[in-house]
């Protein structure tokens, strides 16, 4: 067997040569013409091919590697030890581990390459993860991003200010500066709990709604193919607000819809000359029913140049000037006008036709009416008047309602009249999905939409007159009128 003394006395020759341990293990050294000595382990690779696996240079005074100090053979560290300079005893110990690999049917060189590749992949993944972490946006960045998106969609500055102000009021600086991906549902639940503890449950639900929209923006941004190369990613895979329940409250406006008999009762208050309220405010609420229950901003910011009396249509633009909202989804939309809506508009024109807006502000007609006015009127004036009438006449009282119920009321009552959900969504300009959307034209389905507004107006008239609202009778009457 080779000894340290022998290795120290090995001299270089004209050509490199090998010296073996002589025990049949395949362990030995290679001596270069310059006299350099390095260890190797001989073995037969795949197909019986002769292989020499290098075990590093011979260095007599190198620190000894003990059996306990040798790394596992499935780690990069082992192969670094294998190729490092070492003494004879250390080389024999490493060679023994290499022979163990061969005995298992593994090629040491192939094994080393595979482990190095795996280590490189892990290092690259770590670098990528760090880069992604560095790129991940904060809640503050997301809020600014969402606010700009709202502006692009044509949301009103008032709504944007309310949204941003509410979020900033309840989210502390520590949460605003946190990475979006690090925000947990419990973090947000603590913030929503603040208005709840103060007795402001409606505000808590509003904050929850705003935060849901905020984090939804992060999800859509990250998974939009157009944003794959974006400098900022939010790293969100689920909306954290989904885990937080909405609070029970009496003011869940959009969960209420009025039956036809309730519509008749409301119409009584909206038309009785003894009922309180300005003619313009009352007309706005009546028209919101007759104009397919479109969003209150779409109706409230309507201009006279959008109304075509000759063709009996209301052509809503995607956006209006001056920061005013057009359609909520920023897509132009056409609402046909029933005879009832046309009559209401003609009467309203006598009152406000000199102004730009259908419903101008009572103090400054260059501006539209404040969008809180209809809701305040219903809550403070109309509902109390109807309640007094109900009490005087011994009628069943109505459940409290607000203008926020009008949209769902129209949609639900149209369903009662036999129109399917797809038809009703088209009438109310709900966001559509699918390939056909890109080919959407606001003039599509005008006849179908006209049938719906006419049917609703006729059903409302029957209800006001105390007649039963019969789906088949109404649909037949509308079809007959259309064919005439």
Secondary structure, DSSP 8 states (H G I E B T S, - for coil): ---HHHHHH----SS-EEEE-SSSS-EEEEE-TT--EEEEEEEE-GGG-EEEEEEEEB-TTS----TTTS--TTSHHHHHHHHS-B-HHHHHHHHHHHHHHHHTT--HHHHHHHHHHHHHHHHHHHHHHHHHHHHB-BHHHHHHHHHHHHHHTT--HHHHHHHHHHHHHHS-HHHHTSBGGG--HHHHHHHHHHHHHTT-HHHHHHHHHHHHHHHHHHHHHHH-GGGTT-S-B---SS-GGGGS-----TT-GGG----HHHHHHHHHHHH-TTS-S-HHHHHHHHHHHHTTT--HHHHHT-BGGGEETTTTEEEE-SB-STT-B-STTS--EEEE--HHHHHHHHHHHHHHTTSSBTTB-SS-TTSB--TTHHHHHIIIIIHHHHHHHHHHHT--------GGGHHHHHHHHHHHTT--HHHHHHHTT----SGGGGG--TTTTHHHHHHHHHHHHHHHHHHHTT----HHHHHHHHHHHHH-
